[in-house]
């Protein structure tokens, strides 16, 4: 079973870029802080974020069997 991000996510919480099916969304910790955010790939790279337990996960917008679209975790 896939891990699906259930909160609606539309824009990067740092630069306000709109998320879409062509770009991933990251749910990650903003190092060195304890703050977490949903951010775009440019902000992920620019803020030196990383993936893994305690750091972040990568999601892609995918169509589910039900026909609905959801952010599905593809890497952590």
N, C-alpha and C positions, 0 to 999 in steps of 0.2 A: 504494500500500500504506500502511496506517495504522501509526503508531508506537504500539506497545502496551507498557505498563509491565509487566514480567514478574515483579517481586517482589510477593509477596502484601501487600496493603495493607488494613488493617481499621480503624485508628483514627488520628486526628490525633496527631502526635508531640508537640504542645505542650499541647493541652487534653484529649486522649483522646476527643474526640467520635467517634462511630462513622460511618464513611463508608457511603453507600448510593447507590442509583441516582438519587435526587432531588438530590443535592448533589455538586458537583465536588470533586476532590482536586487539590491543587497540590504539585508537586515543585519546591521553590524554595530559594534562598539566603536565609538570615536576615541581612539587612543590619544593621549594618555588618560582620558576621562572615563567615567563609568557610564556616561550617557550613550544610549543606543539610538539609532535612527534608520529610516528607510532611505537609501541613497542610490544615486545612479552610478554607472561604472566610472565616469570621469571623476566624481567626488570620491569614490572608493579608492581609486588609484592616487588621486591628489592628496588624500588624507592619510596615505600609507596604512590603510586598514588591511586586515587579513582575515582569512577564513579559518574556522575550527572552533572547538568547544571554548566558550568564553569570549570568542572574537566575532564570529559572524557566519551567515549563510547566504548562498546565492540562489535566487529564484528566477524562473522564466515563466512568462505568461503562456499557458497551454490550454487547449480545449480538452475538457474532461469527457468521459463516456456519456454523461448526461447532456452534453451539448453546451454546457456553461463553460466559461473561461475562468481560470483561477491561476494564482501564482503558485507554482509547484517547485519545491526545493530540489535543486539539481546538484548542489555541491555544498559541503560544509567543512 
